[in-house]
Amino acid sequence: ALHRMTKHVDPKFQVPVFMVMGEKDYCFKFPGFETAMRSGVMKTFAPDLKITYIPEGCHFVQEQFPDQINDLLLGFLKDHP
């Protein structure tokens, strides 16, 4: 329905965003995805964005490394009270 919105004011996240991705995520095979993630263009839409990459992680990195993901999330939340 976005194409019907004539006055979309500002399509930015106005809150801190934390993203954890596995370096072996199959999403990196989609054309343009890796460039978008690593080039910094995502900060256009989420100015307060933090991305952490897990070297051995795949798409379901939270299931592969639950303790590491929990530690990362807790650290992010402590930095954003």
SVG drawing of the C-alpha trace seen along z (x, -y; Angstrom):
<svg xmlns="http://www.w3.org/2000/svg" viewBox="-3 -14 37 38">
<polyline fill="none" stroke="black" stroke-width="0.4" points="0.0,0.0 3.0,-2.3 2.4,-3.3 -0.9,-4.7 0.6,-6.9 1.1,-10.3 2.8,-12.0 5.2,-9.5 7.0,-11.9 10.2,-10.1 10.7,-6.4 13.4,-6.1 13.5,-4.1 13.5,-6.6 14.8,-4.1 18.1,-2.3 18.4,0.8 20.6,3.8 21.0,6.5 23.0,9.7 23.8,11.6 25.8,14.7 28.6,14.3 27.4,17.4 23.7,16.3 22.2,17.3 20.7,13.8 24.1,12.6 23.5,14.4 20.6,12.1 21.8,9.5 22.7,6.2 22.1,7.5 25.7,7.7 26.5,4.3 23.5,2.8 24.5,4.3 28.2,3.5 28.3,0.2 26.5,-1.8 23.5,-2.6 21.2,-1.0 22.0,-4.0 19.9,-6.0 16.9,-4.2 18.2,-3.5 20.6,-6.2 21.3,-4.6 22.1,-1.1 24.5,1.4 25.3,4.5 27.3,7.4 28.4,10.3 29.0,13.8 31.8,15.4 30.4,19.0 26.8,18.1 24.1,18.9 20.6,17.5 19.4,18.8 22.4,17.5 20.3,17.1 19.7,20.9 23.4,21.7 24.9,19.4 22.2,18.5 24.6,17.6 26.6,15.3 23.5,13.7 22.1,13.2 25.3,11.5 25.2,9.2 21.6,8.3 22.2,7.6 25.2,5.4 23.1,3.5 20.3,2.9 22.7,1.7 24.1,-0.9 20.5,-2.0 18.6,-2.4"/>
</svg>
